[in-house]
Amino acid sequence: MLKTLDILIGIATVMLLFSMAVTVITQLLVSLCNLRASKLRNGMADLLQHLDPQILDDVAKKISTALLQHPLIADVYGRMGGTIHREELSSLLMDITSSDSHQLDAAGKQVLLKMLAKNGIDKPDATLAAVRKMTLQLEIQAPELATGVRQSIALMRAAESDYIAKINAWFDQTIDRVSARFAVSARMISVVASLIIAIALQIDVIGLANRLSIDDSFRSAVVGQAQNLLGAASSQVSPPNAQSASGAFSQHYYDLLSQAGLISMPTGGFHEWAQNWDWRKAPGILFAACLLSLGAPFWYNALKSLLQLRSTIAEQDDTQRTERQTNQPANTAIATTTIRVPLMGGNEQGDLQAIG
């Protein structure tokens, strides 16, 4: 049982080591591409086309871009923001139609004004002023209410229209679809990054499992450092000293796996990588890519659970081994019993002097 657990711990340790790189690459690409904001822009464009089906797709995206680049929504770099609340959406669509707004050109403002008019908002400036006044009154009358609650009540009272009703009805469903699209795109990036790392390092998880099952010293070396890797993974958000310690520990693992022939570090160029390539590794490499795509949080929790289970089983095995190897005191309370063997012939007694 312990050997099987050690093999699983060894695989989880290696997967955690390399999945941290996959997670970092995925987060970096998501941030550089501003993927969350891009999906949110598409979702807001879909919502605008629901409000007015005559809005063209490119115009809807232009309005959504201007909306997410509003100073209240944009990120610290001035790019489109990746988060917007329902009340912010309702208010800012009316706000960017004002003449002093520079996020949207004149043609886009005219399209937005027509959409608002079709849904019961003929004068966005006056409606927005009424909403602000109602919000202030609610803050005076009910200061215990949350800001979002006051804004929602003010919009429903001062801007009562099909516009507010439709946004309130469709906003949550739109955000759910945006989240699903973002998750799919992020998963695709993670899978591609996992495949690249698995192929570049030739991580053969099947070969790894075989090596762990037959090489006791290698299995002990990998499993013995699992707890250290767990601590290194948990310190990824720690100060730079913890980062450098984690990097040194990871390098130790790279060297261990490279010397065992389980990965091929791309230090000698493509020629050395090609010499180490074997098509028989392909199934194990593809399997490793699938496992790596699960991400560092999954393998962190898996390794932590496996180590806790191993500790419990090891304690039980030690206790049972001690009991087997220790002399147990005799039980003096055991009563002796007399076994009587009946003779043939019932109660007849044999003649001790009889011969033959």
PyMOL commands that set and color helices and strands:
alter all, ss='L'
color gray80, all
select helices_A, chain A and resi 2-32+35-51+57-68+86-95+106-118+124-141+147-158+162-201+205-214+216-224+226-234+240-259+269-276+279-292+296-325
alter helices_A, ss='H'
color red, helices_A
deselect
rebuild
show_as cartoon
